[in-house]
């Protein structure tokens, strides 16, 4: 199974309170494809969750608290064949 795990530690974690997690996929702008509420994992101090079977493409994950976005990250999901062309040893600043 193709599973993407994430862990996010809020600056000031609020135990027992819900955080909104929005997953968006880029397609003529970013379109929301999943919205869920999560609480801080007990004993961990962070949000921990996963997504399964994401299609290749560009994504944005947003974290909100009390209806206000507090953080976001953009990432790319690539297929197995794409990893063959990525040089993990090369610094991106080298050109």
N, C-alpha and C positions, 0 to 999 in steps of 0.2 A: 504493500500500500504506500502511496505517496502522501506523506503527512508532513505538514509544516507546523512545527511547534513554536510558540513565542512565550516569552516571559517579560513582563513589564513591571518595573518598580516605580510607583508614583513617588514624587518628592516627599509628600506627607500622606502616607497611606491611611485611608479611612476604613477601618475594620467594620464589617457588617453592613457596609453601604454599597450600593450598586454603581458600577462604572459602565458606561455605554461603549461598546466596541463596534465600530463600523468598518467593514471591509468593502473597498471600492475597486473596480477594475477599469482600466483606461480603455475607452472606446468612444471617440469623439468627446473627450473630456472624461472625467471619472464618474462612473455610475455605481451606485450602491448595490452590492449583490448579497450582503449579509449584514444583519444588525442584531446584536445580542447584548444582554446584560450579564455582567460577571462581578463577583465579589473577590476581595483579596483572599488568596489561599492561606488557610490557617497555618500559622507557624512559618510561613514563607515571606510574608510582607510584600507579596507581589501578585499580579494577575498572571495566571498561567492557563493557556488554552491552546487549541490547535484547529487547523483546517485540513480537510482531506480532499484529495483529487482536484486541486486547483489546476485550471488550464494554463498553458503557457501564456505569458503576457505581463503587462505592467500593472502593479497594484499599489494601493494606498491603504494603510491601516491607521484609523484614528481612534484615540481614546478620549472619552468625554466624562466629566463629572459634573453633576447638577446642570445638565444641558449645555455645558461649555466645553469646547474642545481644549484639552490640556496638552496634547502631544499628537504627533503623527509621524509616520515613516513611510517612504516609498520603497518598493522592492520589486524585483523581477523574478518570475518563475520561468525557468528554462527547461527544455527537455534533456534527456540523457545525452543525446548526440551533441548538443550545444556545449556541454562541459569539456568535450575533447578540444575545442578551439580556444578555451580560456587558459591563459598562462597565469597561474596563481602566484608564481614566483616573481613576476614582473611588477614593479611599482607603477601605478597608474600615472605618476608624474613623469616617468621616463617615456620619451617619444622620439 
